[in-house]
C-alpha cells in the first residue's frame, strides 16, 4: 500500500509542523541528554533517557515530512 492509498482510506493525513513544535521537542532532547549524564542514575535509566532523546530527534525528522 502506498501513501496515496493510505491517504484515500483516511489512515494517513497531512501534518504541518510548526517551529514551536520542533523547539519543544528539542527542549525535551536537551533535557533528556542532560539527565542521561547524571552519574547517580542507574545505567538502565541513563540508557532509557538517552534513547528517548534519540526517539525525539527521529520524531522531529519524521514531522518534517508532510505525512504523519
Beta strands, then each sheet from edge to edge (+ up, - down):
end
